[in-house]
Amino acid sequence: MSDRPLELADIVRRHQDAVLERFADQLTQSQGKALRDVAACRTQALGGHWWQCADCGQRRAVYHSCRNRHCPKCQAATRAHWLEQQSQHLLPVEYFHVVFTLPAAVAAVALANPVTVYNLLFQAVKETLMEVAADSRHLGAVLGVLLVLHTWGQNLHHHPHVHGVVTGGGLSCNARGEVDESPRWVSCRPGFFLPVRVLSRVYRGKFLAGLRQAYEAGKLLWDAWPNAAAFASWTAPLYSQDWVVYAKEPFGGPEQVLKYLARYTHRVAISNSRLLEMTEAGEVTFRYKDYKHESRQRQMTLEGVEFVRRWLQHVLPRGFVKIRHYGLWSNRGREEHLQRCRRLLLVPSVWPGGARAGADTGPVLPPEKVCACCGSVRVVRVGEIEAVRLACAASGGDTS
């Protein structure tokens, strides 16, 4: 191995052929594409450009990125642009971080039916938050809700859950959960969102009802359900379990929300910074947090093919939307709702700190525009590097 830090792409290139040999008939089209893209990322397989420093004359090749959303190197620019947009939607109110998880039995079904189960997860979480918040006994308002799907735990095992950023209040609503014609701003109690026990029970009921509808419509495949009686028997214990839902301590304001979003929205299953070593034999060691023991930092070593297999579990189907907005932040009616909120909160039409906070999360200049030798920013593009289709799959594969 070279002296540079270990990257996911190094591991994929090393083990891609073995993974394809062992799991080729099990991989989805999206998983196969992720393998090819990450292996080819920032290599001659994708082509690139020559950049030269006008001060010291250093010339270097910069290869194109794969832009796959599961590649840890390709998320920074996408995240920075997305955060700049989100900063314009924030309000100067309290925000809460909520998490909804799936029981292990249901998570196993999700692996075989990702689109159906993950869409159902989003739907159940959204309906739970909006319904409980609309209840006058709790808040009586329509919230602003942003949800992000994560499918992994720290050890790369399959652990689907949804993280949410939710406004600590909203516009007053009627019994149907619709914003009043002449709404007022309704705030949560300071430091308290909504009762977690109520959220958990409503969420459980909505998800299982949706799961039953999906099964009856023939949208779920699972060997344990040969008939309706088997499905009913399988789901019965789930109604008596406590489904894990928790609300973390509230954010201090919009700037903290943006910092949170910078960490969570475009996160992939494992970042390059957590990778520690790949041995000559191909074993991979990485760092993880042990949440069962006070979030202690620990290390895990996996055989290389097993590491890649775990990573591939978290490759989402093509076109699946993993970040979704609801309520005050839903695409339909968002500007109208936010204008109402700003008038009621007596704030400017655009929160003045938003763009600045969003910009702070990304690099000022792309690395190719800064000379690695002398630090000059007078670096110009002087030539093009043609893409080269590599013969060996482990070296980049088919990049088409």
C-alpha angles and dihedrals in degrees: 000000000000124000093255118100117278115260135196088244090061091054093046093049091049095050105024096103093048091049092051091047093052102035107021094120092049101048121101122225090256092051092050090049092049090053092051095042098049092045091053097040114126092358134113088261087081098037124227145179141282115241124194132193113235091208108046098014096233111158125199141171119244114192124206121263121240094232091213109154091226093057112099093211095055102054103075098077093041091049094049092052092046093049092053089057093046093051089069091059099053124107127207094252138108116283132201133209112219129181128200119190135190122232115251093252092057092042088061090056089051092061090060095038106029101158095047097043097041092048089049090050091055091046095049093047093047094048091046095052095044095044097047092043091049091055108103090218089067110024115320095217145106111248133210106242132187117182129192125191120223119179101185143076123213091268091053093251116140109272112153116199139146125235116205136194108202132181114247091236140356149193116314114256142195128247090278092058094251122136112263118252088241102025131187128206113260117196128204117239108277109275094002126096116176130320106281094208090057092047091051095051095044091047092050092050095047095047095048092046089052091046090054091050091050091050093049089049091054094246096125130072118196129145093219091065109066090151143003093269091056091049092051091048091049094050097042096084091049091066091061096047124094108242111216113249123153139170116214125213112294122265117250094234146306096310091057089047091056091050089051092048090050089060101041114029100064098026116134128209092273132005124219090243091068094055112099111171147349112202128216087259090056100251114149125216120195139170124247140170117248101216092183089064106045094287093291116179111248138167129234128192121204135178106260098246091049090051092053091045091055091048092051091057087072098053105114124221116270113278095011110146110225098179117058136175127212141173113007089003098048113121092243109076095354097131093046092049094047093049089053091049093050092050091050092045092045095234132134120275088257123031102248095218095051104087092042094051092047093050092052091066096065136057118273093226133016110256093245089063093058119071111240090205105050104005094242118153092208093099119141135188110249106170149002129250115212119228114254120208104225119220096216117069091212089059095055109304126204107349097183 
